[in-house]
């Protein structure tokens, strides 16, 4: 059901020649001949693992999603058409004719 993929990872040491003692023993820091940049320090290593569901689980999730969306359109249409009946409030005479506020 699942597949493992082996991918390549490229690891490059990022060291300026100014900091590499094997290249230059006594580098003149004021010369500006080589850049003196550094890289961020990673405090912790982390990784994420994503499990891939079986094909039958993927198909059932897709089917349920399609069913839900197909049922939501007619249901929304029906609620919109019947909203005056469904959301009918009893007017007890306490409130005068109130118009909804629009922003």
C-alpha positions in Angstrom: 0.0 0.0 0.0 2.6 2.6 0.9 5.9 3.4 -0.8 9.2 4.6 0.5 11.3 7.0 -1.6 15.0 7.4 -1.1 16.0 10.9 -2.0 19.4 12.5 -2.2 20.5 15.2 0.2 23.3 17.5 -0.7 25.5 18.5 2.2 28.0 21.3 1.7 30.3 22.7 4.3 30.0 26.5 4.2 33.3 27.9 5.4 35.0 31.1 4.2 38.7 30.7 3.4 39.3 33.4 6.0 38.2 30.9 8.8 39.8 27.8 7.3 43.1 27.4 9.1 44.3 24.7 6.5 44.1 27.3 3.7 45.4 30.5 5.4 47.4 30.3 8.7 47.6 34.0 9.5 44.8 35.8 7.7 44.8 39.6 7.8 41.3 40.4 9.0 41.6 44.0 7.9 42.4 43.1 4.3 38.9 42.2 3.3 40.3 39.7 0.7 37.8 36.9 1.7 34.3 37.3 3.0 33.9 36.6 6.7 30.3 35.4 6.8 28.9 32.7 8.9 25.9 30.4 8.8 23.1 30.1 11.2 23.4 27.7 14.1 20.7 25.0 14.3 19.8 24.4 17.9 17.8 21.3 17.3 17.2 18.9 14.5 13.7 17.9 13.6 11.9 15.9 11.0 8.4 15.1 9.9 6.9 11.9 8.8 3.8 11.8 6.7 1.9 8.5 6.5 0.3 7.9 3.2 -3.1 6.2 3.6 -4.1 3.1 1.6 -5.7 3.6 -1.8 -9.1 2.4 -0.5 -8.9 5.0 2.3 -8.1 7.7 -0.2 -11.0 6.7 -2.4 -13.5 6.6 0.5 -12.4 10.0 1.7 -12.8 11.4 -1.8 -16.3 9.8 -2.2 -17.5 11.2 1.2 -16.2 14.6 0.2 -18.1 14.5 -3.1 -21.3 13.3 -1.4 -21.1 16.1 1.1 -20.6 18.8 -1.5 -23.4 17.4 -3.7 -25.8 17.4 -0.8 -24.8 20.8 0.5 -25.9 22.7 -2.7 -29.5 21.5 -2.8 -29.8 21.8 1.0 -28.6 25.4 0.9 -31.0 26.1 -1.9 -33.9 24.6 0.0 -33.0 26.4 3.2 -32.8 29.7 1.3 -36.2 29.1 -0.3 -37.9 28.1 3.0 -36.1 30.5 5.2 -39.2 32.6 5.9 -41.0 29.4 7.2 -37.9 27.9 9.0 -36.8 31.1 10.7 -40.2 32.6 11.3 -40.2 34.5 14.6 -43.3 35.2 16.6 -44.0 38.9 16.7 -45.3 39.5 20.2 -45.8 43.2 19.6 -42.8 44.1 21.8 -40.7 45.2 18.9 -41.6 47.6 16.2 -40.8 46.9 12.6 -37.1 46.4 12.7 -35.0 46.6 9.6 -31.7 44.7 9.6 -28.6 46.7 9.9 -26.2 46.4 7.0 -22.5 47.2 7.3 
